[in-house]
Amino acid sequence: MTTFVLTLAIMLLAALGLAAGVLMGRKAPKGSCGGLGAMGLECHAGCEKPCPRREAQIRAQQNTTPPAP
């Protein structure tokens, strides 16, 4: 039970720290560029503006795709 309470306290302190940083004007925490694409899954939602790394991957796939016969 002590481990649970200690873990809970640490997680709450971390959440409070993130919230305090956002309230003091810092940028909100956000995810990395990878997301589902890093797992090999494609975005079927049709992202309007993919990140630079994803744009490079799309261009590379378009350049290496053999022409249709």
VENZIUR-V615221 format. One record per pair of residues at least 4 apart in sequence whose C-alpha atoms are under 7 Angstrom apart, sorted by the first residue. I is the first residue (numbers start at 1). GAP is how many residues later the second one is. Records with the same first field share a line. If there is no record, write none. Layout:
I=GAP + GAP
//
This chain:
1=4
2=4
3=4
4=4
5=4
6=4
7=4
8=4
9=4
10=4
11=4
12=4
13=4
14=4
15=4
16=4
17=4
18=4
19=4
20=4
21=4 + 5
22=4 + 5 + 6
33=18
34=4
36=4 + 5 + 6
37=4 + 5
50=4 + 5
51=4
52=4
53=4
54=4
55=4
56=4
57=4
58=4
59=4
60=4
61=4
//
